[in-house]
Amino acid sequence: MSVPGGVGDGRPPSLPEDWRPPPALPDELITCIDCGGRCHLLVNWAPDNPPRPGDVVAYRCEECLDRWDIVVPDESEE
């Protein structure tokens, strides 16, 4: 029996050799370094255009109102 999208034996098709999972999205909340409050992510992305390593994301603390700009790391550097 054939499976739609599969190879016919129930297994999913193999992925290209250079395939990588999509990058993890930055956390919605981080802890403020200055006051210990909660910093909220100020940006969002279209599903087909996630942030990439080197992009800058901004957070704002709800307590002290400080803004934090964080560079999205390369996963291989973590």
N, CA and C atoms as a LAMMPS dump frame, in Angstrom:
ITEM: TIMESTEP
0
ITEM: NUMBER OF ATOMS
234
ITEM: BOX BOUNDS ff ff ff
-5.0000000000000000e+02 5.0000000000000000e+02
-5.0000000000000000e+02 5.0000000000000000e+02
-5.0000000000000000e+02 5.0000000000000000e+02
ITEM: ATOMS id mol type element x y z
1 1 1 N 0.837 -1.18 0
2 1 2 C 0 0 0
3 1 3 C 0.88 1.241 0
4 2 1 N 0.556 2.191 -0.824
5 2 2 C 1.336 3.426 -0.924
6 2 3 C 0.845 4.448 0.09
7 3 1 N 1.786 5.193 0.649
8 3 2 C 1.465 6.235 1.618
9 3 3 C 1.717 7.581 0.968
10 4 1 N 0.729 8.492 0.967
11 4 2 C 0.969 9.811 0.362
12 4 3 C 2.167 10.496 0.995
13 5 1 N 3.094 10.913 0.173
14 5 2 C 4.287 11.601 0.656
15 5 3 C 5.396 10.669 1.099
16 6 1 N 5.121 9.387 1.242
17 6 2 C 6.129 8.427 1.68
18 6 3 C 6.754 7.724 0.493
19 7 1 N 7.556 6.703 0.779
20 7 2 C 8.217 5.965 -0.288
21 7 3 C 7.478 4.681 -0.623
22 8 1 N 6.293 4.485 -0.044
23 8 2 C 5.509 3.315 -0.371
24 8 3 C 5.538 2.232 0.688
25 9 1 N 6.513 2.262 1.573
26 9 2 C 6.571 1.228 2.608
27 9 3 C 6.32 1.8 4.004
28 10 1 N 5.733 2.981 4.062
29 10 2 C 5.392 3.57 5.355
30 10 3 C 6.471 4.448 5.949
31 11 1 N 7.659 4.46 5.356
32 11 2 C 8.736 5.31 5.871
33 11 3 C 8.662 6.67 5.209
34 12 1 N 9.019 7.743 5.94
35 12 2 C 9.037 9.058 5.294
36 12 3 C 10.193 9.125 4.304
37 13 1 N 10.09 10.018 3.324
38 13 2 C 11.198 10.148 2.362
39 13 3 C 12.447 10.641 3.078
40 14 1 N 13.603 10.279 2.567
41 14 2 C 14.856 10.711 3.198
42 14 3 C 15.077 12.198 2.943
43 15 1 N 15.792 12.82 3.868
44 15 2 C 16.079 14.251 3.77
45 15 3 C 17.368 14.476 3.003
46 16 1 N 17.505 15.632 2.349
47 16 2 C 18.77 15.93 1.665
48 16 3 C 19.917 15.941 2.677
49 17 1 N 21.086 15.643 2.207
50 17 2 C 22.251 15.542 3.076
51 17 3 C 22.569 16.846 3.806
52 18 1 N 22.314 17.987 3.182
53 18 2 C 22.636 19.278 3.797
54 18 3 C 21.465 19.872 4.585
55 19 1 N 20.401 19.097 4.813
56 19 2 C 19.231 19.592 5.534
57 19 3 C 19.567 19.857 6.994
58 20 1 N 19.058 20.981 7.507
59 20 2 C 19.205 21.317 8.923
60 20 3 C 17.826 21.673 9.459
61 21 1 N 17.567 21.383 10.73
62 21 2 C 16.284 21.812 11.279
63 21 3 C 16.247 23.335 11.347
64 22 1 N 15.056 23.928 11.334
65 22 2 C 14.993 25.386 11.427
66 22 3 C 15.567 25.862 12.746
67 23 1 N 16.137 27.061 12.777
68 23 2 C 16.722 27.549 14.024
69 23 3 C 15.648 27.741 15.087
70 24 1 N 16.039 27.56 16.318
71 24 2 C 15.12 27.786 17.423
72 24 3 C 14.832 29.276 17.538
73 25 1 N 13.597 29.591 17.82
74 25 2 C 13.241 30.994 17.997
75 25 3 C 13.758 31.483 19.347
76 26 1 N 14.093 32.77 19.443
77 26 2 C 14.52 33.313 20.74
78 26 3 C 13.403 33.176 21.778
79 27 1 N 13.787 33.106 23.037
80 27 2 C 12.819 33.009 24.121
81 27 3 C 11.908 34.231 24.132
82 28 1 N 10.646 34.033 24.49
83 28 2 C 9.693 35.137 24.594
84 28 3 C 10.026 36.043 25.779
85 29 1 N 10.546 35.46 26.846
86 29 2 C 10.901 36.202 28.059
87 29 3 C 12.322 35.864 28.464
88 30 1 N 13.065 36.876 28.914
89 30 2 C 14.378 36.667 29.522
90 30 3 C 14.405 37.474 30.819
91 31 1 N 15.396 37.227 31.647
92 31 2 C 15.532 37.958 32.901
93 31 3 C 16.422 39.175 32.689
94 32 1 N 15.965 40.323 33.203
95 32 2 C 16.726 41.568 33.086
96 32 3 C 18.002 41.467 33.914
97 33 1 N 19.106 41.815 33.331
98 33 2 C 20.389 41.753 34.02
99 33 3 C 20.486 42.843 35.08
100 34 1 N 19.838 43.98 34.838
101 34 2 C 19.917 45.097 35.783
102 34 3 C 19.053 44.908 37.018
103 35 1 N 17.771 44.558 36.838
104 35 2 C 16.857 44.562 37.98
105 35 3 C 16.263 43.195 38.307
106 36 1 N 16.456 42.205 37.452
107 36 2 C 15.896 40.878 37.696
108 36 3 C 14.452 40.743 37.233
109 37 1 N 13.896 41.79 36.599
110 37 2 C 12.527 41.744 36.094
111 37 3 C 12.42 40.895 34.839
112 38 1 N 11.228 40.877 34.276
113 38 2 C 10.984 40.103 33.061
114 38 3 C 11.116 41.004 31.837
115 39 1 N 11.915 40.562 30.873
116 39 2 C 12.081 41.281 29.614
117 39 3 C 11.299 40.537 28.544
118 40 1 N 10.456 41.267 27.817
119 40 2 C 9.613 40.693 26.776
120 40 3 C 10.222 40.935 25.405
121 41 1 N 10.138 39.928 24.555
122 41 2 C 10.6 40.028 23.177
123 41 3 C 9.746 41.055 22.446
124 42 1 N 10.365 41.978 21.72
125 42 2 C 9.654 43.058 21.04
126 42 3 C 9.385 42.793 19.565
127 43 1 N 9.91 41.709 19.025
128 43 2 C 9.774 41.439 17.596
129 43 3 C 9.16 40.063 17.379
130 44 1 N 8.618 39.851 16.195
131 44 2 C 8.163 38.519 15.797
132 44 3 C 8.489 38.319 14.326
133 45 1 N 8.289 37.097 13.841
134 45 2 C 8.701 36.748 12.496
135 45 3 C 7.593 36.036 11.767
136 46 1 N 7.627 36.165 10.455
137 46 2 C 6.741 35.36 9.617
138 46 3 C 7.24 33.911 9.687
139 47 1 N 6.325 32.943 9.64
140 47 2 C 6.75 31.537 9.732
141 47 3 C 7.771 31.133 8.674
142 48 1 N 7.736 31.769 7.514
143 48 2 C 8.67 31.399 6.45
144 48 3 C 9.948 32.238 6.462
145 49 1 N 10.137 33.074 7.492
146 49 2 C 11.327 33.922 7.575
147 49 3 C 11.789 34.053 9.031
148 50 1 N 12.237 32.935 9.649
149 50 2 C 12.658 32.993 11.053
150 50 3 C 13.975 33.753 11.198
151 51 1 N 14.312 34.164 12.429
152 51 2 C 15.591 34.844 12.634
153 51 3 C 16.746 33.901 12.319
154 52 1 N 17.838 34.503 11.855
155 52 2 C 19.031 33.728 11.52
156 52 3 C 20.191 34.183 12.389
157 53 1 N 21.22 33.359 12.519
158 53 2 C 22.389 33.778 13.287
159 53 3 C 22.904 35.129 12.799
160 54 1 N 23.173 36 13.746
161 54 2 C 23.651 37.341 13.433
162 54 3 C 22.557 38.389 13.476
163 55 1 N 21.291 37.974 13.376
164 55 2 C 20.182 38.918 13.506
165 55 3 C 20.14 39.44 14.942
166 56 1 N 19.622 40.648 15.106
167 56 2 C 19.497 41.25 16.437
168 56 3 C 18.037 41.233 16.844
169 57 1 N 17.758 40.755 18.059
170 57 2 C 16.404 40.78 18.604
171 57 3 C 16.385 41.717 19.809
172 58 1 N 15.264 42.382 20.017
173 58 2 C 15.16 43.369 21.087
174 58 3 C 14.183 42.903 22.152
175 59 1 N 14.525 43.215 23.401
176 59 2 C 13.684 42.931 24.56
177 59 3 C 13.512 44.226 25.353
178 60 1 N 12.386 44.349 26.07
179 60 2 C 12.152 45.49 26.958
180 60 3 C 11.74 44.936 28.316
181 61 1 N 12.373 45.459 29.38
182 61 2 C 12.065 45.028 30.74
183 61 3 C 10.784 45.704 31.215
184 62 1 N 9.886 44.94 31.786
185 62 2 C 8.619 45.505 32.274
186 62 3 C 8.797 46.246 33.594
187 63 1 N 9.914 46.037 34.291
188 63 2 C 10.152 46.692 35.578
189 63 3 C 10.899 48.02 35.409
190 64 1 N 12.106 47.965 34.842
191 64 2 C 12.949 49.165 34.75
192 64 3 C 12.909 49.818 33.365
193 65 1 N 12.23 49.162 32.419
194 65 2 C 12.065 49.651 31.045
195 65 3 C 13.365 49.683 30.239
196 66 1 N 14.424 49.042 30.733
197 66 2 C 15.65 48.936 29.947
198 66 3 C 15.376 48.116 28.699
199 67 1 N 16.09 48.44 27.631
200 67 2 C 16.009 47.682 26.384
201 67 3 C 17.282 46.866 26.253
202 68 1 N 17.119 45.624 25.829
203 68 2 C 18.256 44.731 25.608
204 68 3 C 18.213 44.253 24.173
205 69 1 N 19.324 44.443 23.45
206 69 2 C 19.469 43.94 22.088
207 69 3 C 20.396 42.732 22.134
208 70 1 N 19.906 41.605 21.672
209 70 2 C 20.643 40.345 21.733
210 70 3 C 20.886 39.849 20.314
211 71 1 N 22.102 39.41 20.017
212 71 2 C 22.437 38.843 18.714
213 71 3 C 22.092 37.358 18.737
214 72 1 N 21.337 36.906 17.727
215 72 2 C 20.99 35.489 17.616
216 72 3 C 22.284 34.72 17.351
217 73 1 N 22.621 33.767 18.237
218 73 2 C 23.884 33.053 18.068
219 73 3 C 23.808 31.993 16.97
220 74 1 N 24.963 31.623 16.474
221 74 2 C 25.072 30.494 15.573
222 74 3 C 25.02 29.256 16.457
223 75 1 N 24.13 28.32 16.165
224 75 2 C 23.955 27.145 17.016
225 75 3 C 25.246 26.352 17.182
226 76 1 N 26.152 26.402 16.206
227 76 2 C 27.403 25.675 16.317
228 76 3 C 28.348 26.341 17.318
229 77 1 N 28.084 27.63 17.671
230 77 2 C 28.932 28.344 18.638
231 77 3 C 28.466 28.143 20.068
232 78 1 N 27.249 27.638 20.261
233 78 2 C 26.715 27.48 21.615
234 78 3 C 27.327 26.301 22.318
